[in-house]
Amino acid sequence: MELLFFVYLHLRGTVFHGTMASLSEGGEASDDVRWRGRNGQVLTTALTTGFPWDSSLYLEYDLDSGLLQDGDLGHAFMLLWSKSL
């Protein structure tokens, strides 16, 4: 979606399912590994805009449901500057 001249908004939702390994309590041997399926979601919002010197700037923020954080919400921020030659 173009918000302003050369400013674009990106919204993206992702749903995923994965199988994760975990150790049972007190165990370190390979017999104590348990596999379980887990689901998660990620919401992403980003802005792309023109930048000086024939370049572009991309700003992104992600919020995930905590699949990789063992239940805690996860956050990510990305800033990307690119220039064509």
HTML snippet that shows the backbone in 3Dmol.js (N, CA, C, O; Angstrom):
<script src="https://3Dmol.org/build/3Dmol-min.js"></script>
<div id="view" style="width:600px;height:400px;position:relative"></div>
<script>
const pdb = `
ATOM      1  N   MET A   1       0.843  -1.161   0.000  1.00  0.00           N
ATOM      2  CA  MET A   1       0.000   0.000   0.000  1.00  0.00           C
ATOM      3  C   MET A   1       0.899   1.238   0.000  1.00  0.00           C
ATOM      4  O   MET A   1       1.807   1.342   0.825  1.00  0.00           O
ATOM      5  N   GLU A   2       0.657   2.159  -0.902  1.00  0.00           N
ATOM      6  CA  GLU A   2       1.459   3.381  -0.968  1.00  0.00           C
ATOM      7  C   GLU A   2       0.810   4.432  -0.064  1.00  0.00           C
ATOM      8  O   GLU A   2      -0.287   4.913  -0.347  1.00  0.00           O
ATOM      9  N   LEU A   3       1.496   4.779   1.019  1.00  0.00           N
ATOM     10  CA  LEU A   3       0.973   5.769   1.963  1.00  0.00           C
ATOM     11  C   LEU A   3       1.171   7.189   1.454  1.00  0.00           C
ATOM     12  O   LEU A   3       0.234   7.987   1.429  1.00  0.00           O
ATOM     13  N   LEU A   4       2.375   7.489   1.055  1.00  0.00           N
ATOM     14  CA  LEU A   4       2.756   8.788   0.516  1.00  0.00           C
ATOM     15  C   LEU A   4       3.613   8.535  -0.717  1.00  0.00           C
ATOM     16  O   LEU A   4       3.889   7.388  -1.068  1.00  0.00           O
ATOM     17  N   PHE A   5       4.021   9.590  -1.354  1.00  0.00           N
ATOM     18  CA  PHE A   5       4.898   9.457  -2.507  1.00  0.00           C
ATOM     19  C   PHE A   5       6.190   8.755  -2.091  1.00  0.00           C
ATOM     20  O   PHE A   5       6.937   9.295  -1.275  1.00  0.00           O
ATOM     21  N   PHE A   6       6.472   7.582  -2.620  1.00  0.00           N
ATOM     22  CA  PHE A   6       7.664   6.774  -2.338  1.00  0.00           C
ATOM     23  C   PHE A   6       7.712   6.209  -0.917  1.00  0.00           C
ATOM     24  O   PHE A   6       8.797   5.891  -0.430  1.00  0.00           O
ATOM     25  N   VAL A   7       6.571   6.075  -0.239  1.00  0.00           N
ATOM     26  CA  VAL A   7       6.521   5.424   1.068  1.00  0.00           C
ATOM     27  C   VAL A   7       5.478   4.307   0.989  1.00  0.00           C
ATOM     28  O   VAL A   7       4.293   4.567   0.779  1.00  0.00           O
ATOM     29  N   TYR A   8       5.932   3.063   1.159  1.00  0.00           N
ATOM     30  CA  TYR A   8       5.050   1.908   1.033  1.00  0.00           C
ATOM     31  C   TYR A   8       4.945   1.174   2.361  1.00  0.00           C
ATOM     32  O   TYR A   8       5.944   0.982   3.054  1.00  0.00           O
ATOM     33  N   LEU A   9       3.735   0.769   2.707  1.00  0.00           N
ATOM     34  CA  LEU A   9       3.459   0.012   3.924  1.00  0.00           C
ATOM     35  C   LEU A   9       3.277  -1.455   3.565  1.00  0.00           C
ATOM     36  O   LEU A   9       2.584  -1.786   2.602  1.00  0.00           O
ATOM     37  N   HIS A  10       3.906  -2.336   4.346  1.00  0.00           N
ATOM     38  CA  HIS A  10       3.780  -3.778   4.155  1.00  0.00           C
ATOM     39  C   HIS A  10       3.211  -4.366   5.447  1.00  0.00           C
ATOM     40  O   HIS A  10       3.725  -4.089   6.530  1.00  0.00           O
ATOM     41  N   LEU A  11       2.170  -5.163   5.344  1.00  0.00           N
ATOM     42  CA  LEU A  11       1.617  -5.903   6.472  1.00  0.00           C
ATOM     43  C   LEU A  11       1.586  -7.376   6.081  1.00  0.00           C
ATOM     44  O   LEU A  11       1.131  -7.729   4.993  1.00  0.00           O
ATOM     45  N   ARG A  12       2.079  -8.239   6.986  1.00  0.00           N
ATOM     46  CA  ARG A  12       2.155  -9.654   6.660  1.00  0.00           C
ATOM     47  C   ARG A  12       1.883 -10.465   7.910  1.00  0.00           C
ATOM     48  O   ARG A  12       2.392 -10.154   8.987  1.00  0.00           O
ATOM     49  N   GLY A  13       1.091 -11.491   7.767  1.00  0.00           N
ATOM     50  CA  GLY A  13       0.850 -12.438   8.847  1.00  0.00           C
ATOM     51  C   GLY A  13       1.336 -13.814   8.423  1.00  0.00           C
ATOM     52  O   GLY A  13       1.138 -14.214   7.275  1.00  0.00           O
ATOM     53  N   THR A  14       1.967 -14.541   9.331  1.00  0.00           N
ATOM     54  CA  THR A  14       2.494 -15.867   9.036  1.00  0.00           C
ATOM     55  C   THR A  14       2.038 -16.832  10.112  1.00  0.00           C
ATOM     56  O   THR A  14       2.105 -16.523  11.302  1.00  0.00           O
ATOM     57  N   VAL A  15       1.578 -17.995   9.700  1.00  0.00           N
ATOM     58  CA  VAL A  15       1.201 -19.070  10.616  1.00  0.00           C
ATOM     59  C   VAL A  15       2.101 -20.249  10.289  1.00  0.00           C
ATOM     60  O   VAL A  15       2.289 -20.582   9.119  1.00  0.00           O
ATOM     61  N   PHE A  16       2.664 -20.886  11.320  1.00  0.00           N
ATOM     62  CA  PHE A  16       3.576 -21.997  11.062  1.00  0.00           C
ATOM     63  C   PHE A  16       3.367 -23.118  12.057  1.00  0.00           C
ATOM     64  O   PHE A  16       2.843 -22.920  13.153  1.00  0.00           O
ATOM     65  N   HIS A  17       3.789 -24.289  11.649  1.00  0.00           N
ATOM     66  CA  HIS A  17       3.751 -25.478  12.493  1.00  0.00           C
ATOM     67  C   HIS A  17       5.107 -26.155  12.383  1.00  0.00           C
ATOM     68  O   HIS A  17       5.632 -26.322  11.282  1.00  0.00           O
ATOM     69  N   GLY A  18       5.671 -26.543  13.505  1.00  0.00           N
ATOM     70  CA  GLY A  18       6.974 -27.192  13.494  1.00  0.00           C
ATOM     71  C   GLY A  18       7.072 -28.248  14.575  1.00  0.00           C
ATOM     72  O   GLY A  18       6.285 -28.271  15.521  1.00  0.00           O
ATOM     73  N   THR A  19       8.048 -29.118  14.416  1.00  0.00           N
ATOM     74  CA  THR A  19       8.335 -30.142  15.418  1.00  0.00           C
ATOM     75  C   THR A  19       9.631 -29.747  16.105  1.00  0.00           C
ATOM     76  O   THR A  19      10.651 -29.522  15.453  1.00  0.00           O
ATOM     77  N   MET A  20       9.580 -29.664  17.437  1.00  0.00           N
ATOM     78  CA  MET A  20      10.741 -29.217  18.200  1.00  0.00           C
ATOM     79  C   MET A  20      11.178 -30.305  19.169  1.00  0.00           C
ATOM     80  O   MET A  20      10.353 -31.032  19.722  1.00  0.00           O
ATOM     81  N   ALA A  21      12.483 -30.405  19.364  1.00  0.00           N
ATOM     82  CA  ALA A  21      13.047 -31.362  20.317  1.00  0.00           C
ATOM     83  C   ALA A  21      13.229 -30.682  21.662  1.00  0.00           C
ATOM     84  O   ALA A  21      13.589 -29.507  21.728  1.00  0.00           O
ATOM     85  N   SER A  22      12.981 -31.419  22.728  1.00  0.00           N
ATOM     86  CA  SER A  22      13.255 -30.905  24.074  1.00  0.00           C
ATOM     87  C   SER A  22      13.712 -32.064  24.946  1.00  0.00           C
ATOM     88  O   SER A  22      13.327 -33.214  24.732  1.00  0.00           O
ATOM     89  N   LEU A  23      14.537 -31.742  25.929  1.00  0.00           N
ATOM     90  CA  LEU A  23      15.018 -32.756  26.868  1.00  0.00           C
ATOM     91  C   LEU A  23      14.019 -32.883  28.006  1.00  0.00           C
ATOM     92  O   LEU A  23      13.457 -31.886  28.461  1.00  0.00           O
ATOM     93  N   SER A  24      13.799 -34.108  28.464  1.00  0.00           N
ATOM     94  CA  SER A  24      12.960 -34.276  29.640  1.00  0.00           C
ATOM     95  C   SER A  24      13.760 -33.808  30.852  1.00  0.00           C
ATOM     96  O   SER A  24      14.986 -33.723  30.789  1.00  0.00           O
ATOM     97  N   GLU A  25      13.092 -33.512  31.924  1.00  0.00           N
ATOM     98  CA  GLU A  25      13.754 -32.940  33.100  1.00  0.00           C
ATOM     99  C   GLU A  25      14.814 -33.875  33.652  1.00  0.00           C
ATOM    100  O   GLU A  25      14.574 -35.067  33.842  1.00  0.00           O
ATOM    101  N   GLY A  26      15.988 -33.319  33.906  1.00  0.00           N
ATOM    102  CA  GLY A  26      17.081 -34.052  34.513  1.00  0.00           C
ATOM    103  C   GLY A  26      17.843 -34.957  33.569  1.00  0.00           C
ATOM    104  O   GLY A  26      18.790 -35.621  33.993  1.00  0.00           O
ATOM    105  N   GLY A  27      17.467 -35.006  32.319  1.00  0.00           N
ATOM    106  CA  GLY A  27      18.135 -35.931  31.403  1.00  0.00           C
ATOM    107  C   GLY A  27      18.989 -35.230  30.376  1.00  0.00           C
ATOM    108  O   GLY A  27      18.671 -34.133  29.917  1.00  0.00           O
ATOM    109  N   GLU A  28      20.088 -35.886  30.021  1.00  0.00           N
ATOM    110  CA  GLU A  28      20.934 -35.379  28.954  1.00  0.00           C
ATOM    111  C   GLU A  28      21.186 -36.445  27.901  1.00  0.00           C
ATOM    112  O   GLU A  28      21.747 -36.141  26.848  1.00  0.00           O
ATOM    113  N   ALA A  29      20.796 -37.661  28.149  1.00  0.00           N
ATOM    114  CA  ALA A  29      21.031 -38.747  27.194  1.00  0.00           C
ATOM    115  C   ALA A  29      20.047 -38.633  26.032  1.00  0.00           C
ATOM    116  O   ALA A  29      18.992 -38.013  26.159  1.00  0.00           O
ATOM    117  N   SER A  30      20.402 -39.234  24.905  1.00  0.00           N
ATOM    118  CA  SER A  30      19.545 -39.150  23.720  1.00  0.00           C
ATOM    119  C   SER A  30      18.187 -39.806  23.957  1.00  0.00           C
ATOM    120  O   SER A  30      17.227 -39.487  23.255  1.00  0.00           O
ATOM    121  N   ASP A  31      18.081 -40.725  24.936  1.00  0.00           N
ATOM    122  CA  ASP A  31      16.796 -41.362  25.240  1.00  0.00           C
ATOM    123  C   ASP A  31      15.813 -40.383  25.864  1.00  0.00           C
ATOM    124  O   ASP A  31      14.610 -40.646  25.875  1.00  0.00           O
ATOM    125  N   ASP A  32      16.300 -39.261  26.383  1.00  0.00           N
ATOM    126  CA  ASP A  32      15.447 -38.315  27.077  1.00  0.00           C
ATOM    127  C   ASP A  32      14.919 -37.209  26.163  1.00  0.00           C
ATOM    128  O   ASP A  32      14.278 -36.272  26.640  1.00  0.00           O
ATOM    129  N   VAL A  33      15.177 -37.304  24.862  1.00  0.00           N
ATOM    130  CA  VAL A  33      14.705 -36.288  23.918  1.00  0.00           C
ATOM    131  C   VAL A  33      13.258 -36.591  23.561  1.00  0.00           C
ATOM    132  O   VAL A  33      12.906 -37.722  23.225  1.00  0.00           O
ATOM    133  N   ARG A  34      12.433 -35.561  23.640  1.00  0.00           N
ATOM    134  CA  ARG A  34      11.034 -35.699  23.260  1.00  0.00           C
ATOM    135  C   ARG A  34      10.750 -34.737  22.114  1.00  0.00           C
ATOM    136  O   ARG A  34      11.221 -33.599  22.109  1.00  0.00           O
ATOM    137  N   TRP A  35       9.984 -35.204  21.159  1.00  0.00           N
ATOM    138  CA  TRP A  35       9.602 -34.387  20.003  1.00  0.00           C
ATOM    139  C   TRP A  35       8.133 -34.028  20.151  1.00  0.00           C
ATOM    140  O   TRP A  35       7.300 -34.872  20.483  1.00  0.00           O
ATOM    141  N   ARG A  36       7.831 -32.765  19.899  1.00  0.00           N
ATOM    142  CA  ARG A  36       6.427 -32.348  19.962  1.00  0.00           C
ATOM    143  C   ARG A  36       6.155 -31.286  18.909  1.00  0.00           C
ATOM    144  O   ARG A  36       7.006 -30.450  18.606  1.00  0.00           O
ATOM    145  N   GLY A  37       4.957 -31.339  18.363  1.00  0.00           N
ATOM    146  CA  GLY A  37       4.539 -30.354  17.372  1.00  0.00           C
ATOM    147  C   GLY A  37       4.050 -29.091  18.060  1.00  0.00           C
ATOM    148  O   GLY A  37       3.358 -29.149  19.077  1.00  0.00           O
ATOM    149  N   ARG A  38       4.412 -27.967  17.501  1.00  0.00           N
ATOM    150  CA  ARG A  38       3.977 -26.680  18.066  1.00  0.00           C
ATOM    151  C   ARG A  38       3.560 -25.757  16.932  1.00  0.00           C
ATOM    152  O   ARG A  38       4.072 -25.853  15.817  1.00  0.00           O
ATOM    153  N   ASN A  39       2.633 -24.871  17.228  1.00  0.00           N
ATOM    154  CA  ASN A  39       2.150 -23.879  16.267  1.00  0.00           C
ATOM    155  C   ASN A  39       2.561 -22.488  16.726  1.00  0.00           C
ATOM    156  O   ASN A  39       2.797 -22.257  17.912  1.00  0.00           O
ATOM    157  N   GLY A  40       2.642 -21.575  15.784  1.00  0.00           N
ATOM    158  CA  GLY A  40       2.970 -20.195  16.128  1.00  0.00           C
ATOM    159  C   GLY A  40       2.500 -19.235  15.054  1.00  0.00           C
ATOM    160  O   GLY A  40       2.109 -19.644  13.961  1.00  0.00           O
ATOM    161  N   GLN A  41       2.541 -17.973  15.374  1.00  0.00           N
ATOM    162  CA  GLN A  41       2.143 -16.916  14.455  1.00  0.00           C
ATOM    163  C   GLN A  41       3.151 -15.780  14.539  1.00  0.00           C
ATOM    164  O   GLN A  41       3.764 -15.546  15.581  1.00  0.00           O
ATOM    165  N   VAL A  42       3.310 -15.072  13.412  1.00  0.00           N
ATOM    166  CA  VAL A  42       4.167 -13.896  13.351  1.00  0.00           C
ATOM    167  C   VAL A  42       3.397 -12.793  12.643  1.00  0.00           C
ATOM    168  O   VAL A  42       2.787 -13.029  11.600  1.00  0.00           O
ATOM    169  N   LEU A  43       3.423 -11.600  13.200  1.00  0.00           N
ATOM    170  CA  LEU A  43       2.836 -10.423  12.579  1.00  0.00           C
ATOM    171  C   LEU A  43       3.977  -9.480  12.225  1.00  0.00           C
ATOM    172  O   LEU A  43       4.793  -9.130  13.078  1.00  0.00           O
ATOM    173  N   THR A  44       4.027  -9.068  10.951  1.00  0.00           N
ATOM    174  CA  THR A  44       5.104  -8.206  10.461  1.00  0.00           C
ATOM    175  C   THR A  44       4.519  -6.944   9.859  1.00  0.00           C
ATOM    176  O   THR A  44       3.543  -6.995   9.112  1.00  0.00           O
ATOM    177  N   THR A  45       5.115  -5.821  10.185  1.00  0.00           N
ATOM    178  CA  THR A  45       4.779  -4.558   9.549  1.00  0.00           C
ATOM    179  C   THR A  45       6.085  -3.901   9.116  1.00  0.00           C
ATOM    180  O   THR A  45       7.092  -3.976   9.820  1.00  0.00           O
ATOM    181  N   ALA A  46       6.057  -3.254   7.944  1.00  0.00           N
ATOM    182  CA  ALA A  46       7.290  -2.678   7.410  1.00  0.00           C
ATOM    183  C   ALA A  46       6.972  -1.450   6.565  1.00  0.00           C
ATOM    184  O   ALA A  46       5.858  -1.279   6.068  1.00  0.00           O
ATOM    185  N   LEU A  47       7.984  -0.606   6.420  1.00  0.00           N
ATOM    186  CA  LEU A  47       7.923   0.570   5.554  1.00  0.00           C
ATOM    187  C   LEU A  47       9.105   0.534   4.596  1.00  0.00           C
ATOM    188  O   LEU A  47      10.232   0.240   4.995  1.00  0.00           O
ATOM    189  N   THR A  48       8.837   0.834   3.334  1.00  0.00           N
ATOM    190  CA  THR A  48       9.894   0.993   2.335  1.00  0.00           C
ATOM    191  C   THR A  48       9.776   2.400   1.775  1.00  0.00           C
ATOM    192  O   THR A  48       8.681   2.858   1.449  1.00  0.00           O
ATOM    193  N   THR A  49      10.905   3.082   1.664  1.00  0.00           N
ATOM    194  CA  THR A  49      10.882   4.449   1.168  1.00  0.00           C
ATOM    195  C   THR A  49      12.140   4.752   0.355  1.00  0.00           C
ATOM    196  O   THR A  49      13.182   4.117   0.520  1.00  0.00           O
ATOM    197  N   GLY A  50      12.010   5.728  -0.513  1.00  0.00           N
ATOM    198  CA  GLY A  50      13.184   6.212  -1.228  1.00  0.00           C
ATOM    199  C   GLY A  50      14.105   6.949  -0.266  1.00  0.00           C
ATOM    200  O   GLY A  50      13.658   7.473   0.754  1.00  0.00           O
ATOM    201  N   PHE A  51      15.390   6.989  -0.594  1.00  0.00           N
ATOM    202  CA  PHE A  51      16.389   7.601   0.275  1.00  0.00           C
ATOM    203  C   PHE A  51      17.389   8.332  -0.614  1.00  0.00           C
ATOM    204  O   PHE A  51      17.482   8.026  -1.803  1.00  0.00           O
ATOM    205  N   PRO A  52      18.134   9.282  -0.074  1.00  0.00           N
ATOM    206  CA  PRO A  52      19.095  10.025  -0.906  1.00  0.00           C
ATOM    207  C   PRO A  52      20.115   9.131  -1.607  1.00  0.00           C
ATOM    208  O   PRO A  52      20.349   7.997  -1.191  1.00  0.00           O
ATOM    209  N   TRP A  53      20.708   9.645  -2.659  1.00  0.00           N
ATOM    210  CA  TRP A  53      21.743   8.990  -3.460  1.00  0.00           C
ATOM    211  C   TRP A  53      21.223   7.744  -4.178  1.00  0.00           C
ATOM    212  O   TRP A  53      21.923   6.734  -4.249  1.00  0.00           O
ATOM    213  N   ASP A  54      20.015   7.810  -4.703  1.00  0.00           N
ATOM    214  CA  ASP A  54      19.400   6.685  -5.440  1.00  0.00           C
ATOM    215  C   ASP A  54      19.394   5.397  -4.618  1.00  0.00           C
ATOM    216  O   ASP A  54      19.723   4.331  -5.138  1.00  0.00           O
ATOM    217  N   SER A  55      19.029   5.486  -3.361  1.00  0.00           N
ATOM    218  CA  SER A  55      18.985   4.315  -2.494  1.00  0.00           C
ATOM    219  C   SER A  55      17.574   4.162  -1.918  1.00  0.00           C
ATOM    220  O   SER A  55      16.701   5.000  -2.142  1.00  0.00           O
ATOM    221  N   SER A  56      17.377   3.089  -1.183  1.00  0.00           N
ATOM    222  CA  SER A  56      16.094   2.869  -0.517  1.00  0.00           C
ATOM    223  C   SER A  56      16.333   2.404   0.913  1.00  0.00           C
ATOM    224  O   SER A  56      17.380   1.847   1.241  1.00  0.00           O
ATOM    225  N   LEU A  57      15.344   2.646   1.743  1.00  0.00           N
ATOM    226  CA  LEU A  57      15.403   2.308   3.156  1.00  0.00           C
ATOM    227  C   LEU A  57      14.218   1.410   3.479  1.00  0.00           C
ATOM    228  O   LEU A  57      13.087   1.705   3.092  1.00  0.00           O
ATOM    229  N   TYR A  58      14.471   0.318   4.187  1.00  0.00           N
ATOM    230  CA  TYR A  58      13.450  -0.651   4.557  1.00  0.00           C
ATOM    231  C   TYR A  58      13.490  -0.819   6.068  1.00  0.00           C
ATOM    232  O   TYR A  58      14.530  -1.188   6.614  1.00  0.00           O
ATOM    233  N   LEU A  59      12.383  -0.557   6.757  1.00  0.00           N
ATOM    234  CA  LEU A  59      12.261  -0.705   8.211  1.00  0.00           C
ATOM    235  C   LEU A  59      11.213  -1.769   8.486  1.00  0.00           C
ATOM    236  O   LEU A  59      10.111  -1.706   7.940  1.00  0.00           O
ATOM    237  N   GLU A  60      11.540  -2.744   9.324  1.00  0.00           N
ATOM    238  CA  GLU A  60      10.610  -3.845   9.597  1.00  0.00           C
ATOM    239  C   GLU A  60      10.563  -4.140  11.086  1.00  0.00           C
ATOM    240  O   GLU A  60      11.581  -4.082  11.775  1.00  0.00           O
ATOM    241  N   TYR A  61       9.356  -4.461  11.580  1.00  0.00           N
ATOM    242  CA  TYR A  61       9.163  -4.889  12.965  1.00  0.00           C
ATOM    243  C   TYR A  61       8.348  -6.179  12.953  1.00  0.00           C
ATOM    244  O   TYR A  61       7.321  -6.260  12.279  1.00  0.00           O
ATOM    245  N   ASP A  62       8.804  -7.185  13.697  1.00  0.00           N
ATOM    246  CA  ASP A  62       8.116  -8.472  13.790  1.00  0.00           C
ATOM    247  C   ASP A  62       7.748  -8.754  15.237  1.00  0.00           C
ATOM    248  O   ASP A  62       8.501  -8.448  16.161  1.00  0.00           O
ATOM    249  N   LEU A  63       6.578  -9.341  15.411  1.00  0.00           N
ATOM    250  CA  LEU A  63       6.119  -9.807  16.721  1.00  0.00           C
ATOM    251  C   LEU A  63       5.706 -11.255  16.559  1.00  0.00           C
ATOM    252  O   LEU A  63       4.793 -11.555  15.789  1.00  0.00           O
ATOM    253  N   ASP A  64       6.375 -12.178  17.285  1.00  0.00           N
ATOM    254  CA  ASP A  64       6.007 -13.588  17.160  1.00  0.00           C
ATOM    255  C   ASP A  64       5.391 -14.099  18.450  1.00  0.00           C
ATOM    256  O   ASP A  64       5.553 -13.507  19.518  1.00  0.00           O
ATOM    257  N   SER A  65       4.683 -15.212  18.326  1.00  0.00           N
ATOM    258  CA  SER A  65       3.898 -15.753  19.437  1.00  0.00           C
ATOM    259  C   SER A  65       4.734 -16.457  20.494  1.00  0.00           C
ATOM    260  O   SER A  65       4.178 -16.936  21.482  1.00  0.00           O
ATOM    261  N   GLY A  66       6.023 -16.537  20.326  1.00  0.00           N
ATOM    262  CA  GLY A  66       6.891 -17.100  21.349  1.00  0.00           C
ATOM    263  C   GLY A  66       7.259 -18.552  21.158  1.00  0.00           C
ATOM    264  O   GLY A  66       7.682 -19.206  22.111  1.00  0.00           O
ATOM    265  N   LEU A  67       7.112 -19.074  19.961  1.00  0.00           N
ATOM    266  CA  LEU A  67       7.474 -20.472  19.721  1.00  0.00           C
ATOM    267  C   LEU A  67       8.940 -20.732  20.043  1.00  0.00           C
ATOM    268  O   LEU A  67       9.260 -21.728  20.691  1.00  0.00           O
ATOM    269  N   LEU A  68       9.828 -19.857  19.606  1.00  0.00           N
ATOM    270  CA  LEU A  68      11.257 -20.051  19.850  1.00  0.00           C
ATOM    271  C   LEU A  68      11.708 -19.489  21.191  1.00  0.00           C
ATOM    272  O   LEU A  68      12.828 -19.754  21.626  1.00  0.00           O
ATOM    273  N   GLN A  69      10.857 -18.721  21.846  1.00  0.00           N
ATOM    274  CA  GLN A  69      11.214 -18.095  23.128  1.00  0.00           C
ATOM    275  C   GLN A  69      10.617 -18.855  24.307  1.00  0.00           C
ATOM    276  O   GLN A  69      10.576 -18.334  25.421  1.00  0.00           O
ATOM    277  N   ASP A  70      10.151 -20.087  24.072  1.00  0.00           N
ATOM    278  CA  ASP A  70       9.550 -20.926  25.106  1.00  0.00           C
ATOM    279  C   ASP A  70       8.354 -20.233  25.763  1.00  0.00           C
ATOM    280  O   ASP A  70       8.220 -20.225  26.987  1.00  0.00           O
ATOM    281  N   GLY A  71       7.498 -19.659  24.937  1.00  0.00           N
ATOM    282  CA  GLY A  71       6.269 -19.061  25.438  1.00  0.00           C
ATOM    283  C   GLY A  71       6.299 -17.558  25.588  1.00  0.00           C
ATOM    284  O   GLY A  71       5.237 -16.940  25.657  1.00  0.00           O
ATOM    285  N   ASP A  72       7.468 -16.937  25.642  1.00  0.00           N
ATOM    286  CA  ASP A  72       7.561 -15.478  25.751  1.00  0.00           C
ATOM    287  C   ASP A  72       7.445 -14.858  24.364  1.00  0.00           C
ATOM    288  O   ASP A  72       7.960 -15.407  23.391  1.00  0.00           O
ATOM    289  N   LEU A  73       6.769 -13.716  24.274  1.00  0.00           N
ATOM    290  CA  LEU A  73       6.658 -13.031  22.991  1.00  0.00           C
ATOM    291  C   LEU A  73       8.041 -12.635  22.486  1.00  0.00           C
ATOM    292  O   LEU A  73       8.902 -12.225  23.265  1.00  0.00           O
ATOM    293  N   GLY A  74       8.244 -12.761  21.187  1.00  0.00           N
ATOM    294  CA  GLY A  74       9.518 -12.385  20.591  1.00  0.00           C
ATOM    295  C   GLY A  74       9.347 -11.157  19.714  1.00  0.00           C
ATOM    296  O   GLY A  74       8.308 -10.983  19.078  1.00  0.00           O
ATOM    297  N   HIS A  75      10.353 -10.314  19.678  1.00  0.00           N
ATOM    298  CA  HIS A  75      10.336  -9.086  18.889  1.00  0.00           C
ATOM    299  C   HIS A  75      11.593  -9.048  18.021  1.00  0.00           C
ATOM    300  O   HIS A  75      12.662  -9.502  18.430  1.00  0.00           O
ATOM    301  N   ALA A  76      11.445  -8.501  16.821  1.00  0.00           N
ATOM    302  CA  ALA A  76      12.605  -8.324  15.941  1.00  0.00           C
ATOM    303  C   ALA A  76      12.442  -7.005  15.198  1.00  0.00           C
ATOM    304  O   ALA A  76      11.332  -6.607  14.845  1.00  0.00           O
ATOM    305  N   PHE A  77      13.558  -6.341  14.968  1.00  0.00           N
ATOM    306  CA  PHE A  77      13.569  -5.087  14.226  1.00  0.00           C
ATOM    307  C   PHE A  77      14.675  -5.180  13.189  1.00  0.00           C
ATOM    308  O   PHE A  77      15.786  -5.615  13.492  1.00  0.00           O
ATOM    309  N   MET A  78      14.366  -4.768  11.964  1.00  0.00           N
ATOM    310  CA  MET A  78      15.378  -4.813  10.913  1.00  0.00           C
ATOM    311  C   MET A  78      15.391  -3.479  10.175  1.00  0.00           C
ATOM    312  O   MET A  78      14.343  -2.924   9.842  1.00  0.00           O
ATOM    313  N   LEU A  79      16.587  -2.981   9.930  1.00  0.00           N
ATOM    314  CA  LEU A  79      16.800  -1.772   9.149  1.00  0.00           C
ATOM    315  C   LEU A  79      17.741  -2.156   8.011  1.00  0.00           C
ATOM    316  O   LEU A  79      18.839  -2.663   8.241  1.00  0.00           O
ATOM    317  N   LEU A  80      17.290  -1.906   6.771  1.00  0.00           N
ATOM    318  CA  LEU A  80      18.078  -2.284   5.613  1.00  0.00           C
ATOM    319  C   LEU A  80      18.197  -1.074   4.692  1.00  0.00           C
ATOM    320  O   LEU A  80      17.196  -0.476   4.295  1.00  0.00           O
ATOM    321  N   TRP A  81      19.426  -0.730   4.364  1.00  0.00           N
ATOM    322  CA  TRP A  81      19.681   0.352   3.417  1.00  0.00           C
ATOM    323  C   TRP A  81      20.299  -0.270   2.176  1.00  0.00           C
ATOM    324  O   TRP A  81      21.296  -0.984   2.275  1.00  0.00           O
ATOM    325  N   SER A  82      19.728  -0.011   1.018  1.00  0.00           N
ATOM    326  CA  SER A  82      20.285  -0.585  -0.212  1.00  0.00           C
ATOM    327  C   SER A  82      20.452   0.509  -1.260  1.00  0.00           C
ATOM    328  O   SER A  82      19.678   1.464  -1.331  1.00  0.00           O
ATOM    329  N   LYS A  83      21.485   0.332  -2.062  1.00  0.00           N
ATOM    330  CA  LYS A  83      21.801   1.304  -3.099  1.00  0.00           C
ATOM    331  C   LYS A  83      22.129   0.553  -4.376  1.00  0.00           C
ATOM    332  O   LYS A  83      22.882  -0.421  -4.368  1.00  0.00           O
ATOM    333  N   SER A  84      21.553   1.020  -5.473  1.00  0.00           N
ATOM    334  CA  SER A  84      21.887   0.420  -6.758  1.00  0.00           C
ATOM    335  C   SER A  84      23.070   1.167  -7.355  1.00  0.00           C
ATOM    336  O   SER A  84      23.221   2.374  -7.163  1.00  0.00           O
ATOM    337  N   LEU A  85      23.893   0.447  -8.069  1.00  0.00           N
ATOM    338  CA  LEU A  85      25.086   1.047  -8.655  1.00  0.00           C
ATOM    339  C   LEU A  85      24.852   1.444 -10.082  1.00  0.00           C
ATOM    340  O   LEU A  85      25.755   1.968 -10.733  1.00  0.00           O
TER     341      LEU A  85
END
`;
const viewer = $3Dmol.createViewer("view");
viewer.addModel(pdb, "pdb");
viewer.setStyle({}, {cartoon: {color: "spectrum"}});
viewer.zoomTo();
viewer.render();
</script>
